[in-house]
Amino acid sequence: MMLEFLNPPFMQRALIAAVLVGITAPAIGIYLVQRRQALMGDGIGHVAMTGVGLGFLLSTNPVWMATLVAVAGSVVMELIRWYGRTRGDIALAMLFYGGMAGGVMLINLSDTGSNANLTSFLFGSLSTVSEEDVTAIVVLAAFVVLVTVGLRRQLFAVSQDEEFARVTGLPVRVLNLLVAVTAAVTVTVAMRVVGLLLVSALMVVPVAAAQQISKSFKVTFVLAVVIGTVVTLAGTVTSYYQDVPPGATIVLLAIAAFVLLTALATPLARRRAKVRGSEADRCTLEVPAARPAPDDVRV
C-alpha cells in the first residue's frame, strides 16, 4: 500500500518526468546563477507559451513545438543582450509579454485547446503527461545533461568571467548561446511537471540551497541536482495523495530545503571558523622562538 502511487500508468510517466526535471533544471540553473541570469528561465517560459498554443492550433505535440519556439526566443534574447544595450530591457519585456499573450490567444483559437490545457502548462499537471511527452522529455533531458556535464569546464569559465574566457581562446558567444538554448530546452522539459510559470524557481532555488553549505562548484552542482530530484519526486507523490498542484508543491518543498540548509549553514560556518582559529593557534604555539642575534646577547 505504501507504493500504491506506482500502480497508475500516469503516475509512472509523471515520476519519470519528475526525475528528469529534478536533474536538468538545477544542472543548467547553476550556470544561470553564476551569470546572474536567475530569471532567464521565467522569460523563456513566457515565450514557450506561444509554442504551446501553436502546438494545439496545428495539432502537433505541444512539447516539441514549445521547444522550437523557446529555442528561437532564447537566441533572440542572447542577441538582444549582445546588441540591445540601452533599449534591451524594453525589447525583452515585449518579447516575454508577447509570448505569453500569443500563447493564450493561439490556445483559444484552436479547436482542441481550452483553459484547462492552459492551466496544466502554466502550473503543471500529473495526469496530462502522455507517453509521447515522456519520449520528448527523455530526448531533451539527455541533451541538457550532455551539455551541462560534458562542457562544464568551458561553461563555468564563461559564466565566471567572459573576458578571461575570451582571452584563453574559448568561443564565448557560442558558449553563451549554448547556455541560452539549453535553458530553453530545460524549460520545455519541466513544463509538464512544474509548469511554465514556476520552472525558473526549480532552476534557481536548489542551486541557492546547495550554495549555503558548499563553496565548491562541483559539490554545489551535485548537491543541487540531488535537492532538485528529491523535491520533484516528493512533490509529485504529495500531489498524487493530497490532490494539490504539483508545480506549486515542488517549488514550496525546494524553498523549504533552502530555509533548512540556510539554518544549518550558520552553525556550520561558526564551527569551521572555530576550527580554523584553533589550527592557527596551534601553528603559532608550534613555531620555535627565534634565537637572539649575537649583538643582542648580554654579557
HELIX and SHEET records of a PDB file:
HELIX    1   1 GLU A    4  LEU A    6  5                                   3    
HELIX    2   2 PRO A    9  GLN A   34  1                                  26    
HELIX    3   3 MET A   40  LEU A   57  1                                  18    
HELIX    4   4 PRO A   62  TYR A   83  1                                  22    
HELIX    5   5 ARG A   85  ARG A   87  5                                   3    
HELIX    6   6 GLY A   88  LEU A  109  1                                  22    
HELIX    7   7 ASN A  115  PHE A  123  1                                   9    
HELIX    8   8 GLU A  131  GLY A  150  1                                  20    
HELIX    9   9 ARG A  152  GLN A  160  1                                   9    
HELIX   10  10 GLU A  162  VAL A  167  1                                   6    
HELIX   11  11 VAL A  172  ALA A  190  1                                  19    
HELIX   12  12 VAL A  199  GLN A  211  1                                  13    
HELIX   13  13 PHE A  217  GLN A  242  1                                  26    
HELIX   14  14 PRO A  246  GLU A  286  1                                  41    
HELIX   15  15 PRO A  294  ASP A  296  5                                   3    
END                                                                             
